[in-house]
Structure formats: C-alpha cells, structure tokens
Amino acid sequence: MSNQHIFVTDLDGTLLTTDKKVSPKTKEALNAFIEAGNKFAICTGRDINSSLAVYNSLGLDLKGSFVVAYNGGQIIDVDRNETVFREGIPISRVRELLDMAKEYGLHVHTYNDHFILTESYNECVEFYRRVIKTPLIVAEDIMPYVDVPPCKIICIELHDHEKQDRFRRAVLEKYSDMLDSMYSNDYYLELIPRNSGKGNALIRLRDMLGIDEKNVIAAGDGENDISMIKAAGVGVAMINAPENVQQAADIVTKTDNDHDGLAEILLRYC
C-alpha cells in the first residue's frame, strides 16, 4: 500500500463557498496537500459536464486529480481526461421510473453524456439550473436521447417533501435490487445504481491507487455524503451539515464552508 493520502470532497456546502468559489486560504491548503505527494478528488451529485466545468473554473492545477460525478456513477482521471469507471441505470427501466415519478406529481429528469433530458419545463427545472448550467433538452419523449444507461435520475419537489418520501419508498420497494436513493438536499431526490454511490466510488479510487484505508479523508455536508464519510479512514462533516451527517463523521469542522472549514483539516496532512 502507498503512504499517500487522498482527499475526497463534496462541492456545494463543503469545498465551495456560498458563492460557488474556493477561498484563497482553502486553495492554498489544497496546493500544500498535493505538494506533499497526496491525491485529490471532488465527489458530487452533479452531472459530469457540470462537475468538470466547476473543477476547471476553480483555477485548481492539482496533478493526479479525479472528478467523481452522479454520486459515484462516473469517475474521470483529470490528467488523462479519461473515464475510469461508469455505472448506469438500465435503459429498459428508465421509462418506468420517469412514468412512476410523474404519477406521484414530481418533476423528473435524467442525463446523457452531454445534456439534461426532461419532458417538462417548469419551476423545478428553473430552480435546478440556477447553479447547473449543463445544456438542456426538453422533449415530449426523451427516450430517443437516452443513448447510454444514465448514471442518475433526479426527482425534484419544491413544496411537498412527504410526497417525495412516498415516491422514494415506492421506488425502493419495487427496485431495491438495482437502485439506491438519497437526498442531496431538501429538494433533490437522487436515484442511482446500487453499485454506484459516493462510498463505493471512494473505495474504487482508493483501491485503484493503492492507498491504505486509513489514509483516505472524505468531507461532505449532505445525506448523499454519508456513505463516503463512513467509508473513509477519516470522515469529515462540515459544521453546517445536518445532525445525521455529523454523527456519521470522525471529525466535524470548526468553521463552515464560508470560513475555510476544510483548510485546517488539509494542513494536518502536509
């Protein structure tokens, strides 16, 4: 096993400030962490286009970095610009899940390699695209555009969380053999393959790089981060995270994402 460490982090509410930037102090700590011979990965629920766009916009030139998108569904080696892992929902099940979400009155969309795909343009789409700038296709039937098994289906509900929970329970009752689900925030319910997930992505990266479990640091602030926080040798929850996320962690940061909460953690490994 390598003596290297790897730092795997969520984006929104964790690495990024409220205005979607990496602060100078946190960026300096990241650079020091990498210069000490360590590895770095962002691990987010965002689609791959949005994930790469954010990584490229942050001004990070961190050799040996990885981008993990779709809550673990796709992993890209940034230096080689190469996908090293991808797991999708079977295309044969996508139509069923879209129709099921509509029956519950939820907005639903999915993705191909280049676009967000939806059959309805509404307030949920507008809310989602305040941050996510991936190009959008709106069509009466999106299935002709689903040309690869999608890594994620997302259901958005801005007003009735209980309705979303009922749908979640129904999906897991019917598809628990192939799907997992989690909330990435109060409004976004993510449906992903069972072999996906941030925790599994962390384990894949760790094993691929030959890094000892105890040398893996993972940080997050949402329910979808719990699996990787638990899978890490050192699991870090942001102080701005909900209580269940903090309870899953080994360390809770002293300050939040707007006040360099991660910098002090990173500098311990330089």
Accessible surface in RSA format (square Angstrom, percent):
REM  Atomic radii and reference values for relative SASA: ProtOr
REM  Chains: A
REM  Algorithm: Lee & Richards
REM  Probe-radius: 1.40
REM  Slices: 20
REM RES _ NUM      All-atoms   Total-Side   Main-Chain    Non-polar    All polar
REM                ABS   REL    ABS   REL    ABS   REL    ABS   REL    ABS   REL
RES MET A   1   166.54  86.2  89.67  59.3  76.87 183.0  94.79  80.6  71.75  95.1
RES SER A   2    38.00  32.1  22.66  30.2  15.34  35.3  27.03  57.6  10.96  15.4
RES ASN A   3   138.29  95.4 121.78 117.7  16.51  39.8  33.50  80.6 104.78 101.3
RES GLN A   4    56.00  31.3  50.62  37.0   5.38  12.8  22.18  47.2  33.82  25.6
RES HIS A   5    39.96  21.8  39.96  27.8   0.00   0.0  27.52  28.4  12.44  14.5
RES ILE A   6     1.04   0.6   1.04   0.8   0.00   0.0   1.04   0.7   0.00   0.0
RES PHE A   7     0.06   0.0   0.06   0.0   0.00   0.0   0.06   0.0   0.00   0.0
RES VAL A   8     1.25   0.8   1.25   1.1   0.00   0.0   1.25   1.1   0.00   0.0
RES THR A   9     0.00   0.0   0.00   0.0   0.00   0.0   0.00   0.0   0.00   0.0
RES ASP A  10    11.89   8.3  11.89  11.8   0.00   0.0   0.06   0.1  11.82  11.8
RES LEU A  11     0.01   0.0   0.01   0.0   0.00   0.0   0.01   0.0   0.00   0.0
RES ASP A  12    45.52  31.9  41.24  41.0   4.28  10.1  25.63  60.3  19.89  19.8
RES GLY A  13    17.10  21.1   0.00   N/A  17.10  21.1  12.39  34.0   4.71  10.6
RES THR A  14     2.81   2.0   0.00   0.0   2.81   6.7   0.00   0.0   2.81   4.2
RES LEU A  15     4.35   2.4   0.00   0.0   4.35  10.9   0.04   0.0   4.31  11.6
RES LEU A  16     0.60   0.3   0.60   0.4   0.00   0.0   0.60   0.4   0.00   0.0
RES THR A  17    17.94  12.8  16.73  17.0   1.21   2.9  16.45  22.1   1.49   2.2
RES THR A  18   102.06  72.6  86.38  87.6  15.67  37.4  79.12 106.3  22.94  34.7
RES ASP A  19    92.86  65.0  72.37  72.0  20.49  48.5  45.85 107.9  47.01  46.9
RES LYS A  20    81.36  39.7  69.24  42.5  12.12  28.9  46.29  41.7  35.08  37.4
RES LYS A  21   129.08  63.0 128.69  79.0   0.40   0.9  74.60  67.1  54.49  58.0
RES VAL A  22    11.61   7.6   0.25   0.2  11.35  27.4   0.25   0.2  11.35  30.8
RES SER A  23    22.91  19.4  18.13  24.2   4.78  11.0  21.41  45.6   1.50   2.1
RES PRO A  24   115.26  84.0 106.64  97.2   8.62  31.3 111.50  92.1   3.75  23.3
RES LYS A  25   123.13  60.1 117.26  71.9   5.87  14.0  66.30  59.7  56.83  60.5
RES THR A  26     6.42   4.6   6.42   6.5   0.00   0.0   2.38   3.2   4.03   6.1
RES LYS A  27    60.57  29.6  60.57  37.2   0.00   0.0  26.79  24.1  33.79  36.0
RES GLU A  28   127.33  73.1 122.14  92.4   5.19  12.4  41.50  80.3  85.84  70.1
RES ALA A  29     1.48   1.4   0.68   1.1   0.80   1.8   1.18   1.7   0.30   0.8
RES LEU A  30     0.00   0.0   0.00   0.0   0.00   0.0   0.00   0.0   0.00   0.0
RES ASN A  31    55.01  37.9  53.87  52.1   1.14   2.7  14.22  34.2  40.79  39.4
RES ALA A  32    30.80  28.3  25.86  39.9   4.94  11.2  27.95  39.4   2.85   7.6
RES PHE A  33     0.07   0.0   0.07   0.0   0.00   0.0   0.07   0.0   0.00   0.0
RES ILE A  34    24.53  14.0  18.50  13.8   6.03  14.5  18.50  13.3   6.03  16.4
RES GLU A  35   148.33  85.2 110.85  83.9  37.48  89.2  50.38  97.4  97.95  80.0
RES ALA A  36    55.07  50.6  13.96  21.5  41.11  93.5  27.26  38.4  27.82  73.7
RES GLY A  37    37.17  45.8   0.00   N/A  37.17  45.8  34.96  96.0   2.20   4.9
RES ASN A  38    10.86   7.5   6.23   6.0   4.64  11.2   0.00   0.0  10.86  10.5
RES LYS A  39    45.57  22.2  45.57  28.0   0.00   0.0   8.06   7.3  37.50  39.9
RES PHE A  40     0.00   0.0   0.00   0.0   0.00   0.0   0.00   0.0   0.00   0.0
RES ALA A  41     0.00   0.0   0.00   0.0   0.00   0.0   0.00   0.0   0.00   0.0
RES ILE A  42     0.00   0.0   0.00   0.0   0.00   0.0   0.00   0.0   0.00   0.0
RES CYS A  43     0.47   0.4   0.47   0.5   0.00   0.0   0.00   0.0   0.47   0.5
RES THR A  44     3.08   2.2   3.08   3.1   0.00   0.0   0.00   0.0   3.08   4.7
RES GLY A  45     8.92  11.0   0.00   N/A   8.92  11.0   5.74  15.8   3.18   7.1
RES ARG A  46    15.77   6.6  11.86   6.0   3.91   9.3   9.39  12.8   6.38   3.9
RES ASP A  47     0.22   0.2   0.22   0.2   0.00   0.0   0.10   0.2   0.12   0.1
RES ILE A  48    11.46   6.5  11.46   8.5   0.00   0.0  11.46   8.3   0.00   0.0
RES ASN A  49    48.53  33.5  40.45  39.1   8.09  19.5  13.86  33.4  34.67  33.5
RES SER A  50     7.36   6.2   2.58   3.4   4.79  11.0   4.98  10.6   2.39   3.3
RES SER A  51     0.00   0.0   0.00   0.0   0.00   0.0   0.00   0.0   0.00   0.0
RES LEU A  52    44.32  24.7  44.32  31.7   0.00   0.0  44.32  31.1   0.00   0.0
RES ALA A  53    58.29  53.6  47.23  72.9  11.07  25.2  54.85  77.2   3.45   9.1
RES VAL A  54    20.10  13.2  18.98  17.2   1.12   2.7  20.03  17.4   0.07   0.2
RES TYR A  55    10.26   4.8   9.84   5.6   0.42   1.1   7.32   5.5   2.93   3.6
RES ASN A  56   108.93  75.1  80.32  77.6  28.61  68.9  30.16  72.6  78.77  76.1
RES SER A  57    87.45  73.9  48.18  64.3  39.27  90.5  47.78 101.8  39.66  55.6
RES LEU A  58    11.90   6.6   5.22   3.7   6.68  16.8   9.28   6.5   2.63   7.1
RES GLY A  59    58.13  71.7   0.00   N/A  58.13  71.7  38.15 104.7  19.98  44.7
RES LEU A  60    14.88   8.3   0.13   0.1  14.76  37.1   1.26   0.9  13.62  36.7
RES ASP A  61   112.88  79.1  92.14  91.7  20.75  49.1  38.56  90.8  74.32  74.1
RES LEU A  62     5.27   2.9   1.74   1.2   3.53   8.9   1.90   1.3   3.37   9.1
RES LYS A  63   140.64  68.6 135.82  83.3   4.82  11.5  88.66  79.8  51.98  55.4
RES GLY A  64    10.60  13.1   0.00   N/A  10.60  13.1  10.12  27.8   0.48   1.1
RES SER A  65     0.08   0.1   0.00   0.0   0.08   0.2   0.00   0.0   0.08   0.1
RES PHE A  66     8.39   4.2   8.39   5.2   0.00   0.0   8.39   5.1   0.00   0.0
RES VAL A  67     0.00   0.0   0.00   0.0   0.00   0.0   0.00   0.0   0.00   0.0
RES VAL A  68     0.56   0.4   0.56   0.5   0.00   0.0   0.56   0.5   0.00   0.0
RES ALA A  69     0.00   0.0   0.00   0.0   0.00   0.0   0.00   0.0   0.00   0.0
RES TYR A  70     3.07   1.4   3.07   1.7   0.00   0.0   0.84   0.6   2.23   2.7
RES ASN A  71     0.47   0.3   0.47   0.5   0.00   0.0   0.47   1.1   0.00   0.0
RES GLY A  72     0.00   0.0   0.00   N/A   0.00   0.0   0.00   0.0   0.00   0.0
RES GLY A  73     0.00   0.0   0.00   N/A   0.00   0.0   0.00   0.0   0.00   0.0
RES GLN A  74    13.72   7.7  13.72  10.0   0.00   0.0   0.00   0.0  13.72  10.4
RES ILE A  75     1.92   1.1   1.92   1.4   0.00   0.0   1.92   1.4   0.00   0.0
RES ILE A  76    12.57   7.2  12.57   9.4   0.00   0.0  12.57   9.0   0.00   0.0
RES ASP A  77    15.48  10.8  15.48  15.4   0.00   0.0   0.00   0.0  15.48  15.4
RES VAL A  78    36.68  24.1  24.67  22.3  12.01  28.9  26.19  22.8  10.49  28.5
RES ASP A  79    83.74  58.7  45.92  45.7  37.82  89.4  28.54  67.2  55.20  55.1
RES ARG A  80   142.66  59.9 116.26  59.3  26.40  62.9  62.18  85.0  80.48  48.8
RES ASN A  81   120.19  82.9  99.69  96.3  20.50  49.4  25.48  61.3  94.70  91.5
RES GLU A  82    77.63  44.6  73.39  55.5   4.23  10.1  27.97  54.1  49.66  40.5
RES THR A  83    59.42  42.3  36.58  37.1  22.84  54.4  25.57  34.3  33.85  51.2
RES VAL A  84    46.01  30.3   9.74   8.8  36.27  87.4  17.45  15.2  28.56  77.5
RES PHE A  85    42.22  21.1  35.55  22.0   6.67  17.4  42.22  25.6   0.00   0.0
RES ARG A  86    74.65  31.3  46.81  23.9  27.84  66.3  35.96  49.1  38.70  23.5
RES GLU A  87    48.07  27.6  45.61  34.5   2.46   5.9   3.70   7.2  44.37  36.2
RES GLY A  88    19.34  23.8   0.00   N/A  19.34  23.8   0.00   0.0  19.34  43.3
RES ILE A  89     0.24   0.1   0.00   0.0   0.24   0.6   0.24   0.2   0.00   0.0
RES PRO A  90    58.27  42.5  51.73  47.2   6.54  23.8  58.27  48.1   0.00   0.0
RES ILE A  91    64.85  36.9  58.81  43.8   6.04  14.5  58.81  42.3   6.04  16.4
RES SER A  92    82.00  69.3  55.95  74.7  26.05  60.0  53.01 112.9  28.99  40.6
RES ARG A  93    81.14  34.1  81.14  41.4   0.00   0.0   3.38   4.6  77.75  47.1
RES VAL A  94     0.00   0.0   0.00   0.0   0.00   0.0   0.00   0.0   0.00   0.0
RES ARG A  95    68.96  29.0  68.96  35.2   0.00   0.0  57.51  78.6  11.46   6.9
RES GLU A  96    66.36  38.1  57.24  43.3   9.12  21.7  36.69  71.0  29.67  24.2
RES LEU A  97     0.43   0.2   0.03   0.0   0.40   1.0   0.03   0.0   0.40   1.1
RES LEU A  98     2.21   1.2   2.21   1.6   0.00   0.0   2.21   1.6   0.00   0.0
RES ASP A  99    58.65  41.1  57.00  56.7   1.65   3.9  20.91  49.2  37.74  37.6
RES MET A 100    24.69  12.8  23.32  15.4   1.37   3.3  22.50  19.1   2.20   2.9
RES ALA A 101     0.05   0.0   0.05   0.1   0.00   0.0   0.05   0.1   0.00   0.0
RES LYS A 102    89.86  43.8  71.90  44.1  17.97  42.8  57.52  51.8  32.35  34.5
RES GLU A 103   142.81  82.0 101.48  76.8  41.33  98.4  46.20  89.4  96.61  78.9
RES TYR A 104    67.28  31.4  57.65  32.8   9.62  25.0  37.28  28.0  29.99  37.0
RES GLY A 105    47.97  59.2   0.00   N/A  47.97  59.2  32.62  89.5  15.34  34.4
RES LEU A 106     7.11   4.0   0.00   0.0   7.11  17.9   1.48   1.0   5.63  15.2
RES HIS A 107    14.82   8.1   2.47   1.7  12.35  31.6   8.94   9.2   5.88   6.8
RES VAL A 108     9.44   6.2   4.13   3.7   5.31  12.8   4.13   3.6   5.31  14.4
RES HIS A 109     1.57   0.9   1.51   1.0   0.06   0.2   0.91   0.9   0.66   0.8
RES THR A 110     0.00   0.0   0.00   0.0   0.00   0.0   0.00   0.0   0.00   0.0
RES TYR A 111     2.77   1.3   2.18   1.2   0.59   1.5   2.18   1.6   0.59   0.7
RES ASN A 112    13.73   9.5  12.07  11.7   1.66   4.0   1.27   3.0  12.47  12.1
RES ASP A 113    58.14  40.7  53.50  53.2   4.64  11.0  16.14  38.0  42.00  41.9
RES HIS A 114   119.79  65.5 116.62  81.1   3.16   8.1  76.13  78.5  43.66  50.8
RES PHE A 115    70.99  35.5  70.14  43.4   0.85   2.2  70.20  42.6   0.80   2.3
RES ILE A 116     1.55   0.9   1.55   1.2   0.00   0.0   1.55   1.1   0.00   0.0
RES LEU A 117     0.00   0.0   0.00   0.0   0.00   0.0   0.00   0.0   0.00   0.0
RES THR A 118     0.56   0.4   0.26   0.3   0.30   0.7   0.30   0.4   0.26   0.4
RES GLU A 119    31.44  18.0   6.50   4.9  24.94  59.4   5.30  10.2  26.14  21.3
RES SER A 120    50.73  42.9  45.48  60.7   5.25  12.1  30.64  65.2  20.09  28.2
RES TYR A 121   117.28  54.8  89.19  50.7  28.09  73.1  62.90  47.3  54.38  67.0
RES ASN A 122    46.66  32.2  36.39  35.2  10.27  24.7  34.46  82.9  12.20  11.8
RES GLU A 123    92.94  53.4  83.80  63.4   9.15  21.8  38.18  73.9  54.76  44.7
RES CYS A 124    12.61   9.5  12.61  14.1   0.00   0.0   0.00   0.0  12.61  13.6
RES VAL A 125     2.63   1.7   2.58   2.3   0.04   0.1   2.63   2.3   0.00   0.0
RES GLU A 126    96.37  55.3  87.69  66.3   8.68  20.7  27.17  52.6  69.20  56.5
RES PHE A 127    50.12  25.1  45.60  28.2   4.52  11.8  48.69  29.5   1.44   4.1
RES TYR A 128     7.00   3.3   5.90   3.4   1.10   2.9   5.08   3.8   1.92   2.4
RES ARG A 129    65.35  27.4  59.74  30.5   5.61  13.4  10.08  13.8  55.27  33.5
RES ARG A 130   146.90  61.7 123.08  62.7  23.82  56.7  61.09  83.5  85.81  52.0
RES VAL A 131    52.57  34.6  39.31  35.6  13.26  31.9  43.07  37.4   9.50  25.8
RES ILE A 132    10.77   6.1  10.77   8.0   0.00   0.0  10.77   7.8   0.00   0.0
RES LYS A 133   142.11  69.3 124.02  76.1  18.09  43.1  95.42  85.9  46.68  49.7
RES THR A 134     6.15   4.4   0.93   0.9   5.22  12.4   4.46   6.0   1.68   2.5
RES PRO A 135    70.43  51.3  65.17  59.4   5.26  19.1  70.43  58.1   0.00   0.0
RES LEU A 136    40.46  22.5  12.44   8.9  28.02  70.4  12.44   8.7  28.02  75.4
RES ILE A 137    33.71  19.2  30.83  23.0   2.88   6.9  33.71  24.3   0.00   0.0
RES VAL A 138    72.68  47.8  42.53  38.5  30.14  72.6  42.53  37.0  30.14  81.8
RES ALA A 139    22.21  20.4  13.03  20.1   9.18  20.9  22.21  31.3   0.00   0.0
RES GLU A 140   172.28  98.9 142.78 108.0  29.50  70.2  63.06 122.0 109.23  89.2
RES ASP A 141    69.30  48.5  63.24  62.9   6.06  14.3  29.71  69.9  39.59  39.5
RES ILE A 142     1.17   0.7   1.17   0.9   0.00   0.0   1.17   0.8   0.00   0.0
RES MET A 143    39.04  20.2  30.98  20.5   8.07  19.2  31.26  26.6   7.78  10.3
RES PRO A 144   102.05  74.4  64.63  58.9  37.42 136.0  77.19  63.7  24.86 154.5
RES TYR A 145    90.99  42.5  86.87  49.4   4.12  10.7  47.82  35.9  43.16  53.2
RES VAL A 146     6.95   4.6   0.00   0.0   6.95  16.8   0.00   0.0   6.95  18.9
RES ASP A 147   103.14  72.2  72.65  72.3  30.49  72.1  36.36  85.6  66.79  66.6
RES VAL A 148    40.45  26.6  40.20  36.4   0.25   0.6  40.45  35.1   0.00   0.0
RES PRO A 149    55.96  40.8  55.96  51.0   0.00   0.0  55.96  46.2   0.00   0.0
RES PRO A 150     0.36   0.3   0.00   0.0   0.36   1.3   0.36   0.3   0.00   0.0
RES CYS A 151     0.81   0.6   0.00   0.0   0.81   1.9   0.00   0.0   0.81   0.9
RES LYS A 152     2.83   1.4   2.83   1.7   0.00   0.0   0.00   0.0   2.83   3.0
RES ILE A 153     0.15   0.1   0.15   0.1   0.00   0.0   0.15   0.1   0.00   0.0
RES ILE A 154     0.54   0.3   0.54   0.4   0.00   0.0   0.54   0.4   0.00   0.0
RES CYS A 155     0.15   0.1   0.15   0.2   0.00   0.0   0.00   0.0   0.15   0.2
RES ILE A 156     0.17   0.1   0.00   0.0   0.17   0.4   0.00   0.0   0.17   0.5
RES GLU A 157    16.30   9.4  13.60  10.3   2.70   6.4   0.01   0.0  16.29  13.3
RES LEU A 158    33.49  18.7  16.26  11.6  17.23  43.3  17.11  12.0  16.39  44.1
RES HIS A 159   143.31  78.3 102.91  71.5  40.40 103.3  86.90  89.6  56.41  65.6
RES ASP A 160    57.44  40.2  53.42  53.2   4.02   9.5  19.22  45.2  38.23  38.1
RES HIS A 161    87.63  47.9  80.24  55.8   7.38  18.9  63.38  65.3  24.25  28.2
RES GLU A 162    86.75  49.8  82.49  62.4   4.26  10.1  47.19  91.3  39.56  32.3
RES LYS A 163    44.20  21.6  44.20  27.1   0.00   0.0  14.76  13.3  29.43  31.4
RES GLN A 164     0.11   0.1   0.11   0.1   0.00   0.0   0.00   0.0   0.11   0.1
RES ASP A 165    34.00  23.8  33.81  33.7   0.18   0.4   3.05   7.2  30.95  30.9
RES ARG A 166   103.93  43.6  99.86  50.9   4.08   9.7  42.81  58.5  61.12  37.0
RES PHE A 167     0.24   0.1   0.24   0.1   0.00   0.0   0.24   0.1   0.00   0.0
RES ARG A 168    49.81  20.9  49.81  25.4   0.00   0.0   9.85  13.5  39.96  24.2
RES ARG A 169   133.41  56.0 126.70  64.6   6.71  16.0  74.05 101.2  59.36  36.0
RES ALA A 170    21.25  19.5  14.56  22.5   6.70  15.2  18.74  26.4   2.51   6.7
RES VAL A 171     0.02   0.0   0.02   0.0   0.00   0.0   0.02   0.0   0.00   0.0
RES LEU A 172    57.12  31.8  54.10  38.7   3.03   7.6  54.59  38.3   2.53   6.8
RES GLU A 173   154.97  89.0 121.93  92.2  33.04  78.7  51.55  99.7 103.42  84.4
RES LYS A 174   132.66  64.7 104.52  64.1  28.14  67.0  66.70  60.0  65.96  70.3
RES TYR A 175     7.15   3.3   7.15   4.1   0.00   0.0   6.65   5.0   0.50   0.6
RES SER A 176    57.14  48.3  52.92  70.6   4.21   9.7  22.72  48.4  34.42  48.2
RES ASP A 177   115.85  81.2  82.10  81.7  33.75  79.8  50.93 119.9  64.92  64.7
RES MET A 178    47.76  24.7  38.71  25.6   9.05  21.6  42.99  36.6   4.77   6.3
RES LEU A 179     0.27   0.2   0.21   0.1   0.06   0.2   0.21   0.1   0.06   0.2
RES ASP A 180    57.54  40.3  57.52  57.2   0.02   0.1   2.18   5.1  55.36  55.2
RES SER A 181     5.33   4.5   0.12   0.2   5.22  12.0   0.12   0.3   5.22   7.3
RES MET A 182    20.91  10.8  20.91  13.8   0.00   0.0  20.91  17.8   0.00   0.0
RES TYR A 183    17.37   8.1  16.94   9.6   0.42   1.1  16.94  12.7   0.42   0.5
RES SER A 184    29.46  24.9  12.31  16.4  17.14  39.5  11.17  23.8  18.29  25.6
RES ASN A 185    64.98  44.8  50.25  48.6  14.74  35.5  40.54  97.6  24.44  23.6
RES ASP A 186   109.02  76.4 101.25 100.8   7.78  18.4  20.80  48.9  88.23  88.0
RES TYR A 187    82.24  38.4  82.24  46.8   0.00   0.0  35.75  26.9  46.49  57.3
RES TYR A 188    28.52  13.3  28.52  16.2   0.00   0.0  20.82  15.6   7.70   9.5
RES LEU A 189     0.00   0.0   0.00   0.0   0.00   0.0   0.00   0.0   0.00   0.0
RES GLU A 190     2.86   1.6   2.86   2.2   0.00   0.0   0.00   0.0   2.86   2.3
RES LEU A 191     0.25   0.1   0.25   0.2   0.00   0.0   0.25   0.2   0.00   0.0
RES ILE A 192     0.53   0.3   0.53   0.4   0.00   0.0   0.53   0.4   0.00   0.0
RES PRO A 193     5.47   4.0   4.96   4.5   0.51   1.8   5.03   4.2   0.44   2.7
RES ARG A 194   129.33  54.3 113.58  57.9  15.75  37.5  14.80  20.2 114.53  69.4
RES ASN A 195    87.14  60.1  84.95  82.1   2.19   5.3   5.32  12.8  81.82  79.1
RES SER A 196     2.86   2.4   0.00   0.0   2.86   6.6   0.06   0.1   2.80   3.9
RES GLY A 197     8.29  10.2   0.00   N/A   8.29  10.2   8.29  22.7   0.00   0.0
RES LYS A 198     1.45   0.7   0.14   0.1   1.31   3.1   0.14   0.1   1.31   1.4
RES GLY A 199     4.51   5.6   0.00   N/A   4.51   5.6   4.37  12.0   0.14   0.3
RES ASN A 200    58.11  40.1  54.75  52.9   3.36   8.1   5.13  12.4  52.97  51.2
RES ALA A 201     0.43   0.4   0.43   0.7   0.00   0.0   0.43   0.6   0.00   0.0
RES LEU A 202     2.11   1.2   0.37   0.3   1.74   4.4   0.95   0.7   1.16   3.1
RES ILE A 203    61.72  35.1  61.72  46.0   0.00   0.0  61.72  44.4   0.00   0.0
RES ARG A 204    73.75  31.0  65.09  33.2   8.66  20.6  36.04  49.2  37.72  22.9
RES LEU A 205     1.61   0.9   1.61   1.2   0.00   0.0   1.61   1.1   0.00   0.0
RES ARG A 206    39.10  16.4  38.85  19.8   0.25   0.6   1.10   1.5  38.00  23.0
RES ASP A 207    80.97  56.7  59.51  59.2  21.46  50.8  30.59  72.0  50.38  50.2
RES MET A 208    95.38  49.4  57.13  37.8  38.25  91.1  48.11  40.9  47.27  62.6
RES LEU A 209    43.27  24.1  22.98  16.4  20.30  51.0  28.04  19.7  15.23  41.0
RES GLY A 210    24.36  30.0   0.00   N/A  24.36  30.0  23.87  65.5   0.48   1.1
RES ILE A 211     0.10   0.1   0.00   0.0   0.10   0.2   0.00   0.0   0.10   0.3
RES ASP A 212    38.25  26.8  38.09  37.9   0.16   0.4   2.36   5.6  35.89  35.8
RES GLU A 213    96.41  55.3  93.07  70.4   3.34   7.9  20.30  39.3  76.11  62.1
RES LYS A 214   139.55  68.1 126.28  77.5  13.27  31.6 102.37  92.1  37.18  39.6
RES ASN A 215    12.89   8.9  12.84  12.4   0.05   0.1   0.05   0.1  12.84  12.4
RES VAL A 216     0.39   0.3   0.39   0.3   0.00   0.0   0.39   0.3   0.00   0.0
RES ILE A 217     1.54   0.9   1.54   1.1   0.00   0.0   1.54   1.1   0.00   0.0
RES ALA A 218     0.00   0.0   0.00   0.0   0.00   0.0   0.00   0.0   0.00   0.0
RES ALA A 219     0.00   0.0   0.00   0.0   0.00   0.0   0.00   0.0   0.00   0.0
RES GLY A 220     0.00   0.0   0.00   N/A   0.00   0.0   0.00   0.0   0.00   0.0
RES ASP A 221    28.49  20.0  26.23  26.1   2.25   5.3   0.00   0.0  28.49  28.4
RES GLY A 222     9.14  11.3   0.00   N/A   9.14  11.3   9.14  25.1   0.00   0.0
RES GLU A 223    56.72  32.6  47.06  35.6   9.66  23.0  21.53  41.6  35.19  28.7
RES ASN A 224    11.11   7.7   6.87   6.6   4.24  10.2   1.98   4.8   9.13   8.8
RES ASP A 225     0.54   0.4   0.54   0.5   0.00   0.0   0.00   0.0   0.54   0.5
RES ILE A 226    30.51  17.4  30.51  22.7   0.00   0.0  30.51  22.0   0.00   0.0
RES SER A 227    54.31  45.9  43.82  58.5  10.49  24.2  45.76  97.4   8.56  12.0
RES MET A 228     0.00   0.0   0.00   0.0   0.00   0.0   0.00   0.0   0.00   0.0
RES ILE A 229     1.51   0.9   0.00   0.0   1.51   3.6   0.00   0.0   1.51   4.1
RES LYS A 230   142.49  69.5 112.91  69.3  29.58  70.4  64.31  57.9  78.19  83.3
RES ALA A 231    20.12  18.5   7.35  11.3  12.77  29.0  18.47  26.0   1.65   4.4
RES ALA A 232     8.61   7.9   0.00   0.0   8.61  19.6   0.00   0.0   8.61  22.8
RES GLY A 233    30.57  37.7   0.00   N/A  30.57  37.7   7.96  21.8  22.61  50.6
RES VAL A 234    25.99  17.1  25.99  23.5   0.00   0.0  25.99  22.6   0.00   0.0
RES GLY A 235     0.06   0.1   0.00   N/A   0.06   0.1   0.06   0.2   0.00   0.0
RES VAL A 236     0.00   0.0   0.00   0.0   0.00   0.0   0.00   0.0   0.00   0.0
RES ALA A 237     0.00   0.0   0.00   0.0   0.00   0.0   0.00   0.0   0.00   0.0
RES MET A 238     0.20   0.1   0.20   0.1   0.00   0.0   0.20   0.2   0.00   0.0
RES ILE A 239    82.97  47.2  70.48  52.5  12.49  30.1  70.48  50.7  12.49  33.9
RES ASN A 240    62.74  43.3  28.13  27.2  34.61  83.3  32.95  79.3  29.78  28.8
RES ALA A 241     7.53   6.9   0.00   0.0   7.53  17.1   0.30   0.4   7.23  19.2
RES PRO A 242    73.71  53.7  61.14  55.7  12.57  45.7  73.39  60.6   0.32   2.0
RES GLU A 243   111.97  64.3 103.56  78.3   8.41  20.0  53.19 102.9  58.78  48.0
RES ASN A 244    74.82  51.6  66.42  64.2   8.39  20.2  35.64  85.8  39.18  37.9
RES VAL A 245     0.20   0.1   0.20   0.2   0.00   0.0   0.20   0.2   0.00   0.0
RES GLN A 246    40.41  22.6  34.81  25.4   5.60  13.3   3.48   7.4  36.93  28.0
RES GLN A 247   134.73  75.3  98.68  72.1  36.05  85.8  40.33  85.8  94.40  71.6
RES ALA A 248    23.31  21.4   2.31   3.6  21.00  47.8   9.56  13.5  13.75  36.4
RES ALA A 249    20.58  18.9   0.00   0.0  20.58  46.8   0.34   0.5  20.24  53.6
RES ASP A 250   101.70  71.2  64.02  63.7  37.68  89.1  24.27  57.1  77.43  77.2
RES ILE A 251    38.19  21.7  32.82  24.5   5.37  12.9  38.14  27.5   0.05   0.1
RES VAL A 252    55.74  36.7  36.39  32.9  19.35  46.6  36.39  31.6  19.35  52.5
RES THR A 253     2.87   2.0   0.00   0.0   2.87   6.8   1.31   1.8   1.56   2.4
RES LYS A 254   159.80  78.0 135.98  83.4  23.82  56.7  93.48  84.1  66.32  70.6
RES THR A 255    59.18  42.1  55.14  55.9   4.04   9.6  52.94  71.1   6.24   9.4
RES ASP A 256    40.87  28.6  38.74  38.6   2.12   5.0   5.31  12.5  35.55  35.5
RES ASN A 257    19.28  13.3  13.37  12.9   5.91  14.2   0.94   2.3  18.34  17.7
RES ASP A 258    60.77  42.6  39.63  39.4  21.14  50.0  15.02  35.4  45.75  45.6
RES HIS A 259   116.99  63.9 106.28  73.9  10.71  27.4  76.96  79.3  40.03  46.6
RES ASP A 260    34.17  23.9  26.34  26.2   7.83  18.5   3.90   9.2  30.27  30.2
RES GLY A 261     5.35   6.6   0.00   N/A   5.35   6.6   0.42   1.2   4.93  11.0
RES LEU A 262     2.75   1.5   1.62   1.2   1.13   2.8   1.62   1.1   1.13   3.0
RES ALA A 263     0.75   0.7   0.75   1.2   0.00   0.0   0.75   1.1   0.00   0.0
RES GLU A 264    71.59  41.1  66.72  50.5   4.88  11.6  53.64 103.7  17.96  14.7
RES ILE A 265     1.34   0.8   1.34   1.0   0.00   0.0   1.34   1.0   0.00   0.0
RES LEU A 266     1.48   0.8   1.26   0.9   0.22   0.6   1.48   1.0   0.00   0.0
RES LEU A 267    89.98  50.1  74.56  53.3  15.42  38.8  74.68  52.4  15.30  41.2
RES ARG A 268   121.42  51.0  83.72  42.7  37.71  89.8  48.14  65.8  73.28  44.4
RES TYR A 269    51.50  24.0  36.78  20.9  14.72  38.3  32.13  24.1  19.37  23.9
RES CYS A 270    76.07  57.5  17.27  19.3  58.80 138.2  38.72  98.1  37.35  40.3
END  Absolute sums over single chains surface
CHAIN  1 A    11400.8       9049.0       2351.8       5848.4       5552.4
END  Absolute sums over all chains
TOTAL         11400.8       9049.0       2351.8       5848.4       5552.4
